[in-house]
Amino acid sequence: MLKDTLNSISPLDGRYHSKVCELEKYFSEFALIKNRFLVEIKWLIFISKNKNLPFVKPFSKKNEKILEDLINNFSIKDAQAIKKIESKTNHDVKGVELFICQKLNQLKLKEYNEMVHFCCTSEDINNLAYSLMLKGYLDNEFKDINKLLLKDLKKKSKKWAKISMLSHTHGQTASPTTLGKEIANFHERIKFHINILNKFIPSGKFNGAVGNYNAHILVNEKANWQGISKKFVTSLGLSWSKYSTQIEQKDVMVTIMSVVENLNNVLLDLSKDAWLYISKGYLKQLVVAGEVGSSTMPHKVNPIDYENAEGNLVLSNSMLIAMKEKLQISRLQRDLSDSTTLRNLGSGFAYSFLAYKSLLKGLSKIEPNKKLINQDLNDSWEVLAEAVQTLMRKNGIKNSYDVIKKLSRGKAFDKKIYLDIISNLELCEEDKAKLSKLSPLEYVGLAEQLAKEI
């Protein structure tokens, strides 16, 4: 009987299980065992086709298909059988090897038993398994959910491109922007990091006990073992690591983690900004029937999706940072600290995936409060001080900045005061007319155009 999620220690497997369960096929213990099994079987088939290893008899097409089917049909029951073997061997990869030998015996292919795990160290299998797990996530769920985020932000950016809005720098009113342009900023930042990620393919090594093909050369010193290793690793869809100790150096993996961390920081920024715009009343949240915002204040509609996203992004980044700082460091040719660290790979990415879902949900429930946005603009004529002093400079008026600073800094500044200032300035008629017609609503530069160009 499966354990009730209420008994789970991690919220990923408990409270949030339904929201991240699609990641189980990439990051669970079952996924790790299955990928180890895949690598071992693929290597066995691969060496059976290599002419440099005449002592490995080629599989018939029928038997090769049977072996491939073992991978495709790998089940929880198979993984449990491997775990049972592991309980005796106290070695996880050895458990996979012995399980495969059992399968070969059942298939009357016992003569291949000694070729299982041939010229391999456990890390040859493990590093490829973890890279396959990471690649599977990046190529599928990660890619899909970020496409949805970008699509939603792009739609909102264009839809809200004309909605003029006060900016706030240092928490103070600043030159106006548009709501669409501010969303466009996040769209482009997310796209930047996704484009960087697309340049990297998780890597793998396959070169024996300490990375030198020691045993391989004894088998056949004339064989191009580097070429064989590269061909096998790339056949799995991974990039090949030429140099390593016993372990793959993880530089590509931690670079991917770093980029995801940076992406998460952008989304953390988005979460906080959305929260602040909701707090200011610039964004309204749609009311969902049946939801409760407070146990004592019935009126509340809390921005919980952005708060959940923020918390889970922080958790994700803390784990990604810890893992990347550990994985690049290993004593001499190998210690096991990287192995125990990698078992948390899924948690690091799952917390961010959970946050992405919260963000999507939050974005689906907001709309602009145009009335309040316009009211704040109409009450903030001081933001045109920049426009005034800039055209004063153009007209050669001395100490332009200081003149306007004296008239505007920290003072009430409405339309009447603004127009009085304009009327007393020695500006050319064209610029005076331009400023006289200007309002905070219209002083947005290229914001609308930029929002539409993403």
Beta strands, then each sheet from edge to edge (+ up, - down):
strand 1: 164-169
strand 2: 172-178
strand 3: 203-204
strand 4: 239-240
strand 5: 283-285
strand 6: 366-368
sheet 1: 1+ 2-
sheet 2: 3+ 4+
sheet 3: 5+ 6-
end
